[in-house]
Structures are given as C-alpha cells and as structure tokens.
C-alpha cells in the first residue's frame, strides 16, 4: 500500500440533511494524498444511501464502515482503528470545510497543526480568531487552553497518528459533553510542536439538535472530565498542568457554565441546587488567577443571590 499522508475521519448518525454537503467539501480538497473513513453509526435515515451515492463516483480513496449505534465517540474510535494515514483529521457529519482545509493543515513535520474555524448559526457567521504565533510548543498550547487564553475545538487540529496510537489515546465513550477536548488535551501532552494557520477552513454548523443544546445540566459534567484529566497529567508526572486545571480551568468552566444557564433563563434555585450537589462552590473557590475574575468569584461566593440579581439587572440593561 502506498503511504497515505492523512486519514479524514467522519462519524455519521442520522445526518441525511447535512452529510452530502460535508462529503462534497472533503471530496473537493486540493490536497490529494488522503483517505476518507466514514463510519455510519447505525443510522436509520437515508445517511448511508447518500454516503454510498456521493462516494461511488469519487476519485479519492475511501472506506465506509457500517456499525451498530455506539455513539459518536465509539464511531470516531472505530475510524482511528481503521486509519492508515500518518496524520488524523476529524470532521463532523453536519459541518463542512473549504477546499484547502487539508493542505492548510498538512506540513508533514510538526506533530500537530491547527486552522481556524467559523461558526455558522443559520445565516449568522462568526469571526475567526487570529493568532500572532505561527508555531508553538504543544505544552504552551495546553497551558493557554487551561488558562482559557486560547481555547480551541478538537476538530481544528491535525494529529500525528503514532502519538494517538502509541499512547492509546481514544475518545471516552461514556461522555456526552466534553469528550472532544479531553481527547485533544491528552494527545497534545505527547507532542512537541504545533503549527498554527490563521486560515479559517472549518465551518462549524450549530443547530437545535446539537448535544450542547440538549444536554441541560450535563454541561457541568465537564468538571469531572477535567478532574480526570488532572489525574491523567499527574500519572504522567505533570503536576504543574494538573494544578493548573484545579486552580484555573475548573473554576472558569464552573463560572462560565453557571452564567450560561443564567443567560438562558434557567431557574436560579435549580442552578444553585445542582452546583451544591456537585460541590462546585468549593471547587470554584480554588481559583488562583487574575484579580478581576477572582473578584467576581469572591462576590458570587459571598452572596450568590445578590450576584445573580445584579447580573440579571446588568444583562437586561444591555439587552
């Protein structure tokens, strides 16, 4: 078998409305030495029919795998196991990419690379991020994510396959929310350099069926994910990164998701009840960062109800 540079992994479940456009965007890449691996995760609609129709006349190398439904993490893991490429790229079935997505990501040298993305919500398009650095260490990227200075999505990255496989990095099938950043932050620990492009080549399509929009309080599950990630870092001798999770990433995730619930009209008492149930108030108090954010946390912990009323008043004055 000739050497394959990149394996593109696309998990599909009941995505008949989107998968055609997604596959078209992949088939029409200006980068040619790649294989496409599509995992149909037990779809009951016309997804598989559309996949077969789209790929039947394609000139690219492809592999369509049909399996019983096991969830998006199980489908992605199946794709990793089947991949032959030196690098891995993930594209979700309801998203699409520009024609230079793979050529912008691939350099054949760094362990990881990153492009920017645009979020599409109906007719609304977000502005992509712009970064001054063209290269940084994977360790620096991890730290910037844990400090929420440079958050990213796992599908912005290209991964060296040997790092993923040699270190048994896989998506956690037990997670509904946050399995993607968990995967990326584990894989990055074993890398050296990441190349960064400011080209926005990935279009993330947000719609009402997204897991993020239907998970309700499951957004708070990301706290346990980061706690497990901290233990993983400790097991690898990286106490510094584990401590950064406890003193920065977890408190910021708690506060951010709490405000998300408030902003979307969740009942104050229900939010607070869930936070107390999960012991999030004590975890929030461990923040050790900049003074402005620390002041917000201190005010909230002193009087959650007063903070909420003040926040709601300010929000309404802006709206």
PLY file of the C-alpha trace (Angstrom):
ply
format ascii 1.0
element vertex 319
property float x
property float y
property float z
element edge 318
property int vertex1
property int vertex2
end_header
0.00 0.00 0.00
1.31 3.46 -0.90
1.95 5.77 2.01
-1.12 7.82 2.96
-0.44 11.21 4.46
-3.80 11.93 6.06
-6.84 9.98 7.23
-10.04 12.02 7.43
-12.50 10.51 9.92
-16.21 11.34 9.69
-18.70 9.79 12.16
-22.28 9.80 10.89
-25.57 9.22 12.66
-28.88 10.22 11.04
-27.31 13.15 9.21
-29.14 12.94 5.88
-29.73 16.68 5.85
-26.05 17.56 6.08
-23.80 14.66 5.08
-23.97 15.30 1.33
-22.52 18.80 1.64
-19.94 17.57 4.15
-18.71 14.84 1.80
-18.64 17.22 -1.18
-16.38 19.56 0.76
-14.00 16.70 1.54
-14.01 15.16 -1.93
-13.11 18.52 -3.47
-9.91 19.09 -1.48
-6.89 20.47 -3.31
-4.79 18.04 -1.24
-4.90 14.57 -2.77
-2.90 12.06 -0.73
-5.57 11.28 1.83
-8.12 8.63 2.62
-11.67 9.26 3.80
-13.08 6.99 6.50
-16.82 7.33 7.06
-18.35 5.48 10.00
-22.10 5.08 9.73
-23.08 4.63 13.36
-26.33 2.74 12.87
-28.22 5.47 11.00
-31.93 4.82 10.47
-32.47 7.59 7.90
-31.02 7.91 4.38
-27.49 8.82 5.53
-25.88 5.58 4.34
-27.64 5.80 0.98
-26.36 9.35 0.48
-22.85 8.35 1.55
-22.70 5.50 -0.95
-24.13 7.66 -3.73
-21.67 10.51 -3.09
-18.63 8.26 -2.93
-19.48 5.82 -5.72
-18.03 8.13 -8.38
-15.38 9.80 -6.23
-11.74 9.50 -7.24
-10.43 9.61 -3.66
-9.53 6.61 -1.50
-12.36 5.87 0.92
-13.67 3.32 3.37
-17.29 3.22 4.51
-17.81 1.34 7.77
-21.30 0.45 8.97
-21.78 -0.48 12.62
-24.48 -0.71 15.24
-25.05 2.54 17.06
-22.38 3.11 19.71
-22.28 6.90 19.94
-20.01 9.47 18.33
-17.00 8.55 20.46
-17.28 4.88 19.54
-17.60 5.84 15.86
-14.52 8.07 15.98
-12.55 5.35 17.74
-13.54 2.90 15.03
-12.24 5.38 12.49
-8.92 5.73 14.31
-8.52 1.94 14.37
-9.15 1.75 10.62
-6.92 4.68 9.67
-3.77 4.18 7.59
-2.64 7.81 7.40
0.38 9.34 9.10
-1.93 12.08 10.40
-5.55 12.17 11.55
-8.21 14.80 10.89
-11.76 14.76 12.26
-14.77 16.35 10.57
-18.30 16.10 11.97
-21.11 15.00 9.67
-23.02 18.27 9.90
-20.02 20.55 9.31
-18.05 21.33 6.17
-14.59 22.52 5.18
-13.08 24.73 2.49
-11.14 23.20 -0.40
-7.77 23.97 1.20
-8.54 22.53 4.64
-6.11 19.60 4.41
-3.39 21.47 2.52
-3.51 24.21 5.15
-3.19 21.67 7.97
-0.58 19.34 6.48
3.12 20.09 6.69
4.45 16.58 7.32
6.78 17.77 10.07
5.10 19.02 13.24
3.20 16.58 15.46
0.11 18.79 15.36
-1.23 21.66 13.31
-4.19 23.98 13.69
-6.51 26.03 11.50
-9.25 28.46 12.48
-12.99 27.96 12.20
-16.18 29.89 11.56
-19.35 29.10 13.47
-22.47 29.13 11.34
-25.80 29.59 13.09
-28.43 29.94 10.41
-27.30 32.91 8.32
-25.02 34.24 11.06
-21.27 33.70 10.68
-18.80 34.26 13.49
-15.46 36.00 13.10
-12.48 33.60 13.17
-9.69 34.03 15.69
-6.35 35.44 14.62
-3.11 34.45 16.34
0.27 36.12 16.03
2.24 32.91 16.57
2.82 30.58 13.61
4.35 27.89 15.80
4.32 27.00 19.48
5.06 24.04 21.68
2.21 21.68 22.49
2.92 22.34 26.16
2.30 26.07 25.61
-0.98 25.36 23.82
-2.15 23.14 26.69
-1.34 25.88 29.18
-3.10 28.52 27.11
-6.21 26.34 26.90
-6.19 25.60 30.63
-5.95 29.33 31.31
-8.64 29.87 28.65
-6.33 32.27 26.83
-6.50 30.24 23.62
-9.47 27.87 23.68
-9.89 25.62 20.65
-12.01 22.79 19.31
-10.56 19.34 18.72
-11.51 19.34 15.02
-9.31 22.38 14.39
-6.30 20.10 14.81
-4.40 17.58 12.73
-2.91 14.81 14.91
0.11 12.62 14.28
-1.42 9.13 14.29
1.53 7.47 16.03
1.09 9.76 19.05
-2.59 8.83 19.30
-1.97 5.10 18.87
1.29 4.65 20.79
-0.22 6.34 23.84
-3.63 4.68 23.49
-5.47 7.98 23.20
-9.14 7.38 22.43
-12.44 9.19 22.85
-14.24 8.32 26.08
-17.45 6.53 25.11
-19.04 7.31 28.49
-19.02 11.07 27.86
-21.75 13.05 26.13
-20.24 16.50 26.59
-16.55 17.37 26.54
-15.18 14.12 25.13
-13.53 16.07 22.31
-11.41 18.49 24.36
-10.48 15.60 26.67
-9.12 13.70 23.66
-7.18 16.69 22.34
-5.61 17.67 25.67
-4.45 14.10 26.29
-2.95 13.74 22.82
-1.20 17.13 22.93
0.71 16.10 26.06
2.85 13.75 23.96
3.56 16.17 21.12
6.39 18.59 20.51
5.38 21.43 18.17
2.10 22.66 16.72
1.93 24.76 13.55
-0.77 27.44 13.56
-2.53 28.80 10.50
-4.89 31.78 10.58
-6.82 30.42 7.60
-10.44 29.72 8.56
-11.10 26.44 6.75
-13.60 24.67 9.05
-17.27 25.65 9.24
-18.93 24.53 12.44
-22.69 24.36 11.91
-24.75 24.90 15.03
-28.32 23.69 15.11
-31.01 22.82 17.64
-30.19 19.10 17.71
-26.59 19.66 18.85
-25.59 17.82 22.02
-24.60 21.15 23.57
-28.13 22.46 23.11
-29.88 19.40 24.55
-27.59 18.47 27.45
-29.11 20.82 30.07
-27.16 20.45 33.33
-24.89 17.88 31.70
-22.67 20.82 30.76
-21.42 20.63 34.33
-20.07 17.15 33.56
-17.06 18.88 32.02
-15.85 19.47 35.60
-15.45 15.74 36.20
-13.76 15.43 32.81
-11.15 17.98 33.82
-10.69 16.32 37.21
-9.96 13.04 35.44
-7.64 14.87 33.06
-5.77 16.30 36.06
-5.28 12.77 37.40
-4.03 11.70 33.98
-1.50 14.53 33.95
-0.37 13.57 37.46
0.14 9.99 36.30
2.43 11.35 33.59
4.46 13.36 36.09
2.92 16.70 35.12
1.83 18.08 38.49
2.15 21.60 37.07
-0.57 21.01 34.49
-2.77 19.14 36.97
-2.56 22.07 39.40
-3.40 24.48 36.58
-6.60 22.53 35.93
-7.63 22.77 39.59
-6.74 26.45 40.06
-7.76 27.82 36.66
-9.60 25.62 34.18
-12.16 24.07 36.53
-13.18 27.33 38.24
-13.50 29.06 34.87
-15.57 26.16 33.50
-17.87 26.28 36.53
-18.37 30.04 36.32
-18.81 30.03 32.56
-21.40 27.27 32.55
-23.22 28.81 35.50
-23.56 32.07 33.60
-24.64 30.12 30.51
-27.55 28.69 32.49
-28.46 32.09 33.91
-28.29 33.69 30.47
-30.58 31.03 29.01
-33.26 31.52 31.67
-32.58 28.61 33.99
-34.09 28.95 37.45
-31.59 30.35 39.97
-32.50 27.86 42.70
-32.20 24.91 40.32
-28.77 26.05 39.15
-27.59 26.58 42.72
-29.04 23.25 43.82
-27.10 21.46 41.09
-23.91 23.33 41.95
-24.20 22.38 45.62
-24.98 18.77 44.70
-21.76 18.61 42.66
-19.72 20.54 45.29
-18.90 23.18 42.68
-18.80 26.11 45.11
-15.75 24.77 46.94
-14.06 23.99 43.60
-14.85 27.50 42.39
-13.09 28.96 45.44
-9.77 27.37 44.42
-9.24 29.84 41.59
-5.78 31.44 41.63
-5.70 33.79 38.68
-6.11 37.42 37.72
-7.66 39.85 40.18
-10.70 40.87 38.11
-12.03 37.36 37.64
-11.10 36.45 41.20
-13.16 39.43 42.43
-16.19 38.18 40.50
-15.86 34.76 42.09
-15.42 36.26 45.55
-18.54 38.42 45.14
-20.55 35.45 43.92
-19.44 33.20 46.79
-20.24 35.92 49.36
-23.82 36.25 48.10
-24.92 34.13 45.11
-28.41 35.63 45.12
-27.15 39.22 45.13
-24.68 38.40 42.35
-27.49 36.87 40.30
-29.82 39.85 40.78
-27.04 42.29 39.88
-26.04 40.21 36.88
-29.65 40.00 35.68
-30.14 43.74 36.06
-26.99 44.49 34.03
-27.95 41.95 31.39
-31.41 43.45 30.96
-30.00 46.96 30.68
-27.71 45.78 27.86
-30.46 43.81 26.10
0 1
1 2
2 3
3 4
4 5
5 6
6 7
7 8
8 9
9 10
10 11
11 12
12 13
13 14
14 15
15 16
16 17
17 18
18 19
19 20
20 21
21 22
22 23
23 24
24 25
25 26
26 27
27 28
28 29
29 30
30 31
31 32
32 33
33 34
34 35
35 36
36 37
37 38
38 39
39 40
40 41
41 42
42 43
43 44
44 45
45 46
46 47
47 48
48 49
49 50
50 51
51 52
52 53
53 54
54 55
55 56
56 57
57 58
58 59
59 60
60 61
61 62
62 63
63 64
64 65
65 66
66 67
67 68
68 69
69 70
70 71
71 72
72 73
73 74
74 75
75 76
76 77
77 78
78 79
79 80
80 81
81 82
82 83
83 84
84 85
85 86
86 87
87 88
88 89
89 90
90 91
91 92
92 93
93 94
94 95
95 96
96 97
97 98
98 99
99 100
100 101
101 102
102 103
103 104
104 105
105 106
106 107
107 108
108 109
109 110
110 111
111 112
112 113
113 114
114 115
115 116
116 117
117 118
118 119
119 120
120 121
121 122
122 123
123 124
124 125
125 126
126 127
127 128
128 129
129 130
130 131
131 132
132 133
133 134
134 135
135 136
136 137
137 138
138 139
139 140
140 141
141 142
142 143
143 144
144 145
145 146
146 147
147 148
148 149
149 150
150 151
151 152
152 153
153 154
154 155
155 156
156 157
157 158
158 159
159 160
160 161
161 162
162 163
163 164
164 165
165 166
166 167
167 168
168 169
169 170
170 171
171 172
172 173
173 174
174 175
175 176
176 177
177 178
178 179
179 180
180 181
181 182
182 183
183 184
184 185
185 186
186 187
187 188
188 189
189 190
190 191
191 192
192 193
193 194
194 195
195 196
196 197
197 198
198 199
199 200
200 201
201 202
202 203
203 204
204 205
205 206
206 207
207 208
208 209
209 210
210 211
211 212
212 213
213 214
214 215
215 216
216 217
217 218
218 219
219 220
220 221
221 222
222 223
223 224
224 225
225 226
226 227
227 228
228 229
229 230
230 231
231 232
232 233
233 234
234 235
235 236
236 237
237 238
238 239
239 240
240 241
241 242
242 243
243 244
244 245
245 246
246 247
247 248
248 249
249 250
250 251
251 252
252 253
253 254
254 255
255 256
256 257
257 258
258 259
259 260
260 261
261 262
262 263
263 264
264 265
265 266
266 267
267 268
268 269
269 270
270 271
271 272
272 273
273 274
274 275
275 276
276 277
277 278
278 279
279 280
280 281
281 282
282 283
283 284
284 285
285 286
286 287
287 288
288 289
289 290
290 291
291 292
292 293
293 294
294 295
295 296
296 297
297 298
298 299
299 300
300 301
301 302
302 303
303 304
304 305
305 306
306 307
307 308
308 309
309 310
310 311
311 312
312 313
313 314
314 315
315 316
316 317
317 318
